[in-house]
Each structure stands twice: as structure tokens, then as C-alpha cells.
Amino acid sequence: SDDQWINICSDESKISFDFHIKPLIRIILLYSPKKSDLILFCHHMFCDGMSVAYLARDLMQVFGNPNKKLKYYLHHLC
């Protein structure tokens, strides 16, 4: 339904992040042939509001151009 994302956001917001086991970001795709929603949940220790906006922008660019070759950069944290 058009408002399914509201229920998903409500449920997901009640699930705490486990810093020792799971990633500090959850990405949920609600797919429908007519309309799809992408929901990003990130812990504030992992990213700020601008980082999430840039991630959403980059994901939308990839989804909009699925045949475009991507450059991947791997950064190692010590």
C-alpha cells in the first residue's frame, strides 16, 4: 500500500543497533511494480544527515543508470 513505509519505519525505529554484531546501517527496499520505496536507517555514530543524503543521492544515480560502470574505492580503517 502507499503507506506501508510508515509501518516499516515505525517498526524499524524500535530496533536498536547492535554495535558488536550488525552494521550501523539498515537499508530496506519495499518493492512494487508500480512504486517502490527505499528506506535508510543509520545510527548517528555512523553517519550524519548529509552523509545519508549523499548516500541516497548516489543510490538513486545507480538505480537510474544500471548499466553505467562504477568506480569502487576501498578504504581501510585502522
C-alpha positions in Angstrom: 0.0 0.0 0.0 1.0 3.6 -0.3 1.6 4.0 3.4 3.4 0.7 4.1 6.6 2.6 4.6 5.1 4.3 7.6 4.6 1.0 9.4 8.1 -0.3 8.4 9.7 2.9 9.7 7.7 2.7 12.9 8.8 -1.0 13.4 12.4 -0.4 12.4 12.8 2.6 14.7 12.1 0.3 17.7 15.0 -2.0 16.8 18.3 -0.9 18.4 21.6 -1.1 16.6 23.9 -3.9 17.9 27.4 -2.3 17.7 29.3 -5.5 18.1 27.5 -7.8 15.6 25.5 -6.0 13.0 26.2 -3.0 10.7 25.2 0.5 11.8 23.1 0.9 8.7 19.9 -0.9 7.6 18.6 -0.5 4.1 15.1 -1.7 3.3 13.6 -1.9 -0.2 9.8 -2.0 -0.4 9.4 -3.2 -4.0 6.3 -3.0 -6.1 5.9 -2.9 -9.9 4.1 0.4 -9.6 6.0 2.1 -6.8 9.0 1.2 -4.7 10.4 2.8 -1.6 14.0 2.7 -0.2 14.3 3.3 3.5 17.7 4.1 5.1 18.3 3.7 8.8 21.7 4.8 10.1 23.0 5.3 13.5 24.2 8.8 14.2 27.6 7.4 15.2 28.0 6.0 11.7 26.9 8.9 9.6 25.3 12.4 9.8 22.4 13.8 7.9 24.5 15.0 5.0 26.1 11.5 4.7 22.7 9.9 4.4 21.6 12.5 1.8 24.8 11.8 -0.3 24.2 8.0 0.1 20.6 8.4 -1.1 21.7 10.5 -4.0 24.4 8.0 -5.1 22.0 5.1 -4.8 19.4 6.9 -6.9 22.0 7.6 -9.6 23.0 3.9 -9.7 19.3 2.9 -9.9 18.7 5.4 -12.6 21.7 4.3 -14.7 22.0 0.5 -14.0 24.4 -0.1 -17.0 26.8 2.7 -16.0 30.2 1.4 -15.0 31.0 2.2 -11.4 34.3 3.1 -9.7 34.8 1.4 -6.3 37.1 2.7 -3.7 38.1 0.6 -0.7 39.2 2.4 2.4 40.8 0.6 5.3 40.3 1.8 8.8 42.9 1.0 11.4 
